[in-house]
C-alpha cells in the first residue's frame, strides 16, 4: 500500500451525516407531505441556484474528508512500511501544487514578483554581479515564463482555453440534461431543450444549469491558472490563499453540520417528552432549557471552550498527531455549540407537541391503548419533521458566521486549523500595511459570502416549502 | 401588578441558582483547581508546592462542597462552592488575576459599554423599523423585492467584515475619525460615531427582514381590511393600525436585549479599543482569567432574566388584553 487510510473523528461524523441525509431522503420519498414539500423546494429557482452552489462547496468538503498518511520512501530491505506523520486528504493530493509551492512571504494575486523589495543580486550587461534593492522573482509564481513581460498574454491564453473548455463542458451538460428530460417525458430532445430554455420544467432545471454554467466559467480559469500562478496571492508565510480557502470549506461545513447532529437528538427528544408527558417532566425540561438559554450564548461558549482547552492542555498524551488534536478540538467546539443552541428548537417542538397531542387522531390512538412510544414515533415525530428541517437549514448559516467570530475571539477552532475565522484573524492587521495587503481578506470575504448567502437562500426556499402557514397563502 | 412582578422575581431565583451551579460545575468540577493551576503555571515544570501556593492565593484550596473540618456553619460556608459561587449573589466576584476587584472593575467599565451600545440600539431600532415599514408599504413592488435581496445579502456578511471594512474606509482611507480609542471627555463622540454607525449597518439585514415579515403578517389581518374598507388612507392604516399592532412581536425581541446592553459588544469594543465590558471579557478570555469569565457569565444571565421580566411587563403596556394572571 502506498498510503495508510486515516479516519479522523470528524470524518466519521461527516460521512455519517451523508448517510443520514440519504436515509432522510428515502424516508421523505415515502412520506407524501414531505415529498411534495421537497418538490416545492425543487421548483424554487433561487433555492436551486443556492443548492447548486452549496453542492460545489459540499463536494470540496467531502474530498477533504478522506484522509490518509502517505508512505515514505523506504530504503531497500526495510520490512516495515513507514508512513508520514502528516495527515493528508484527497483534496490535498489533488491540490498538491497549491499546497507545496510556498513562497517566502506575501505576493499579490497572479504576481511574478514578491510584494516587498529585497537586496538581490542582478547580473549587469557586462556580466558582473551587482547588489540592488528590487522586487525579487517569486520561487513558483509564473516561474515557467521566460520573459515576464509575456505574463498578461500567458494569463489571457490560459483563461481563454479554460473558458472554451468550460463552454464545451457546459454544452455537454445541457444536452445531457435535455436528453434525460426528453427520455423521462417521452418527447424529442429538441422539445426538451426548448422546455428547459423557457424554464417550463417542474424541477428548476434551468436555474441549476445556469448556475453550473456560471460556476464552470468562473472556476475553470481559476483551476487552470492556479497551477502556474498564485491566483489569490500568498499570505504572510507564503502559503497560497486559494489553498487555504479550499481547506476552510471543510471546517465551515463541519461546524455548520456536525453541530446539528449534536443538537438534534437533545432538542427532539426533550421537546417531545416535555410536550407529550407534561406534568413534572415538562417542568423539569422547561427549567433546564430556561436556565441554559438565560446564559448569553457567547459567554457560555467561552466558558466551555476555556475549560476544554484546560483539558486538552493537561492531557497531551491523548493525541497522537497535531491533526488529531485539532480535529478533536473542532469536534468539541461542535458539541459545545450544539449543547448551547438546542434550547430554541426544543421550545418550538414542545409547543407543537402540546398542540398535536390534543388532536383527535392522537386522542383516538391513546383511547385504543397504543403505547406512548409508538404514538410518539408513528404520529408525533413525522408531524414535527417540517420544523426540524427548517431549523436545520436556518442554523447552518448562522453557525458558519459564528465560527468566524469565535475564532477571532480566540475560542474557536485550533489556531493550526485552516478556517475562514483563522484566515480573517491572521489577515486583519494586513490592511494597516503599506502597500496594502488586501487579497487574503478579499478572498475569505468572497467565498464565505458565497457560502453563507447560498445557505440563506436555500433556507428561505426550504422554509417557504415546509412551513404550512406559508404554504396556504402562496 | 406588584404581586405579578414579585412572582416573576421569585420565579427567577431557581433559574439563577441553576446558572450558578452550571458555572460552578464548568469551572470547578469539569477541571479540578489542580488542573487549572497546572495549566496556568505550565504543564511541564510544575511542583506540587507551586500548585498549592497558586490555589491558596486564589482561595481554591478549600474543599468543593463540604468542609468537614471547619467549625459551625463553616462546614458549608468555608468551601469553594460558597466563597466562589454563592457569594456572586451579593455582588462579590472576587479578584482578577491582576489582583483588582472584579466588581469595581465592572462598574467602572459599564459607562463606555453603554456609550456605544445604547446609541447603537436606539438608532438601529429606529432605522430598521422605518426601513421595514417602507418595504412593507411598497410590498410586492421592485423596491420591496430588491430590498429583501439586499437584506439577505447583508445578513450573509460576517460582522467582522463590517468592522474591518468600515475602519479601513472611514478611518484609514478617508481619515474622517480616529481608527480606535476612547475618551471620557466631551470629545468622545468622534470615537463613538464609527462603532455606532457600523453597529447599526451590520444589524440592518436580519432585523429589517424580520420586521418586514411581522408587518406583512399584520397587514393580512381582518382589522386592516376593515380599516381600508371604511376609507382610511394607506398611510394612516400603516402608522395607526399596523405599526401599533406589530409592536407586540417586535417588543418581545427587543426588550429582552435592553439590560444586556450593559455587557457591551465583544467584537466592536475589541476592534475599537473601547475600555468597556466587552473588551474586558475578551481580555479575560485570552488571558484565561477564569474568575472574570465566571463573573461575566453570571452577570449576563442576571441581565437576561431582568430582560425577560421587563418583556412581560412591557406587554401589558402595549396590549391591554394581557392580564397579570
Interface residues (C-beta under 8 A of the other chain):
Chain A: X287 X290 X291 X292 X294 X295 X296 X298 X299 X300 X302 X303 X304 X306 X307 X309 X310 X311 X313 X314 X316 X397 X401 X404 X405 X408 X409 X410 X411 X420 X424 X428 X431 X432 X441 X445 X448 X449 X452 X453 X455 X456 X457 X460 X473
Chain B: X14 X15 X18 X19 X22 X23 X26 X27 X30 X31 X35 X36 X38 X39 X43 X152 X153 X155 X156 X157 X158 X159 X160 X161 X164 X167 X168 X172 X220 X260 X263 X266 X267 X270 X281 X282 X285 X286 X288 X290 X293 X294 X296 X297 X300 X301 X304 X305 X308
